[in-house]
Amino acid sequence: SLSYWNISNANCFTLVIKELLSQYGLYQERLLGNNNRLSHECSSLRTSKDFNEYEILVKRKNTNGYNTYYEANFLIRVNLETEILPPQVTKNLSKDTQGLHAYLSVSMLSNDVSNVATNLQIHPLLDNLLGNNVAKQCPRWGGSNGSTLLEYLIVVRRYLQEKINRIAENFIKRKDCINSFIHHFNGALLEYDCENYTCASLLLVTNGFYFILHVSLPSGFPQSMPVLVIQSVYHRMGILPYKETRTSYPYSPRWSGKEMVERIQYVL
């Protein structure tokens, strides 16, 4: 701080700025005065272990110059467990980025408990990973989603964390499926996606007839079944190799990669 300035400490100015921001936040909270509702929301955030990284801006307003009320604007960091994501997903993060996270912007009025505006802001990489509509589909304030700030924050974090968990689980299942094709048809591999495990091509033979099997895993895998394209190495359709797509075959998203490949083999 300015009271303990140390010219030999290269981080001294940074510490002063952090202290200034902290004091400014406390000043904003004091502006709420005796408003029980908004003061309680601030106190809950400050003592929370999960959502204590926030900023607040308080605006004092009045109606017709008589009745004074307050508008409290919060910007709260929502930390997420992203360690379960594969390295391929997070490899573009810089070392200075402290994981993938989101921010929740909340605007509350002291004189109207039902008038709450929320806006979910997501890290660009996470937004691209989860889909561009993830913020628009965020649970709305109120009802079963909570009537206090902490309750709502828990719902929002659970909503985002479940999507992250699903991406991690789907990656594991894609990897298991592609590796099962490679191991089951040992020596037949031509190429495969070794980063995201979305596709593979294998040179197979049945009764002396050679063909190429292209396996593509859609974004909805394993709920959506793999797309199988059989390409002849002998025939053409015009100037292009002859291909046939198999879309009807026994399938269950609950099967392991090994069982899936064994069952698919019977329809080739």
N, C-alpha and C positions, 0 to 999 in steps of 0.2 A: 504494500500500500504506500501511499504518499508519506505516511508517518514513519515508515521503515524503508525508505528508498535506499537501494544498494546499487551503486553504479557498476559494480562488478558482476551483477546478476543480469544476464542477457534477457531473462524472462520477466524482469521487473515491470516493464510497461504493460505486458500482457496481463500480469496479475492485477495491476491498477484498473485496467479496463474491465476485468472480470468482477472486481470488487464494486466498481461503479455500476455495472449492470445489476449486480445483486442488490445494492442499496436502492437503485431505482425501482426494482421489482417490489421491494418492501414498502417503498413510498407509495406505489400504485395501490398496494393492498390496503394501506392505511386510509386511502381516499374513500374506501367503502364505508368507513365509519362504523355505525352500529347496525348496518344491514345484515341481519342474521344469516340470510340464505347465501349470499355471495361470499361473506366472510367464512362461512362453513365450507364452501367449495374450495376456497383458497387454502384453508387450514388442512383439508383432506389431501389436497395435492402435495402440500409441503411435507406432510408426514408420511406420505406414501413411499414405499420402496421401489415401486415400479413406474410411477408417473411423476416423479419429483423434478424432472427436467422440463420446465415450462417458462413461458413469458406471459406477462399480463399487462394490459393497457386499459385503464378505467376512464370512462368519459362521463362527466356529470351533465345531466340534461334536465330540462323542465318543460312542463306543459303550460302554455299561456302565461309563463312567467311566475307561476305560483307553486305548483307541485313539483318538487325535485325528485328525480330518480337517477339511477346509475346504469350504465351499460358496461359490462365487463367483457373484454375480449381476451380469450386465452389461446395460446399456441403451445400445444403439448406434444412432446416427443413420445412416440409409441415404439419402444424397442421390441425387436422380434428375434426369435431364435432361428438364425439362418445357417448355423454350423452344419445342419443336416443336409444342406444343399450340396450337390456335387461340385467339385472344383471347376468343372467346365462352365458352370453357370456364373460363378463369382470371380472368374479369372480376370475380368476387366475392371475390377475394383482397384483403385489406387491404394497404396499403403496408408494414406492419410484418412481414408474413409473408414469410419468406425462401423462397419457392417451395413446391412440394408435396414432401413427404418422408414417410418412414416411420421407425419405430423398431423395432428387433428386440431383444426381451428374451430373454436366454439365462441359464440356470442350470446350473452345472457342479459336479461333485463331484471332489475330489482323489483319492478312493479308488475311484472307479468311472468309468472313461473312457467307458463306454457309456451312463451315466445322464445324459443331457442333455435339458433341457426348453427349448423355444423357444416364443415367442409374438410374432407379427407385429402391430404396431400402426400403423395407417395414418391419415394426415391425413384428417379427415372428408370434405372435398371430393373428395379422391382416391379414398376408399373408395366414395363415391357414384358417381363417374365410372367406376371399374373394375368395380363390382358388389360387392354385400355379401358374396359368398362368396370374394372374392379372398384374404383372410387365411386362411380355412380350407383353401384349395387350395394354399397355399404349400408348396413342396418340403420334405420332411422331412429332418431331420439324418441324416447317415451315408450309407454306400454311395457311389454316384456323385455325391452332393451334397456330398461333402467330409467329412473327419474332423477338420479343424481349424476354428477360428472364422473365420479369414480366407477359407478355401475356401468355407465355407458362406455367408458374407456375399456373396461374389461371385455365387454361385448365386441367392440371394434377390434381389439387385439386378437381375440379368439377367432373372429371372422378372417383376419389376415393370416394368422398362424395356421389355421386349417388348410388354407389354400397353399401355403408354403409346404406343409407336411405332405399334401397330395402330390405336389410336383416332385418332391424327393422320393416318395414311394413309387410314382410312375417311372422315374428315371431308373430305379433299381429293377423294376419289372421289365423295362425295355432292354436293359443290359443283360438280364437273365435270358430273355427271349432270343436276342441276337446271338449271344454266346452259345445258347443251346443249338441253334441252327449250325453254327460253325463246328461245334464238337460232334454233333450227331452225324453230319456229312463231312467227316474228317478228310481233309485234302482237297475238298471241292470249292473252297472259297476263292472267289475272284477279287472281290473288294467289299468293304463294309465301312460304315460310319463309326470310327473308333472314338469319337468325341461325345456325340449325343445319342448314339445307338438308335438311329431312326431307320436304317435300311441295311440291306446286305444283298449281294449277288453271288450265286453259286452255280458251278457247272456240274450238272447231274446227268446220269445215264440210266435208262430203263430199257431192258431187253435190247441193248445195243444202240438205242436211240438217245443221242445227246441233246440236251437242251439247257437253257439258262433259267434259273429261278430267281426272280427279283422279289425280295421281301421288303415291304414298306410298312412301317408302323405309324398310323395316324396320330394326330395330337391327342385324340381321345382314348388312346390305348391305355389300359387293357379293356376298358369298357367297349371300345370299338375294335373290331377284329382286324388282324393284319391283312394288308392287301397283297395278294399273290399274283404275280404276272409271270407266265411261262412263255419264254421266247425260244423259237426254233433256231438252231444254228444252220439249218439246211434250206429253209423256205423263206420266201418273201411275199409281201403283199404290196404290189407295185414296186417302189424302190426301197421300201422299209422292211425290216425283218418282221416275220409273222409273229404276232403276240396274242396271247389269250389270257384273260383275267379271270381268276377263280374267286367268286364272291360268296359261294354257298358251300359250306363245309362245316362239320361239327366244331363247335367252339364254345368255350366258357371262360370268362375273365378270371375265374377262380383257379384255373389250371396253372401249374408251374410251367416254366419255359420248356422243360424237358418233356412233360406230358403233351404240351401244345404241339411241339415239333413231331413227336411220335404219331399223333393223330393226323396231323397235316400230311405226313408222308403217304398215308393210305389214299389220299385224293389226288396225288400227283400222277 
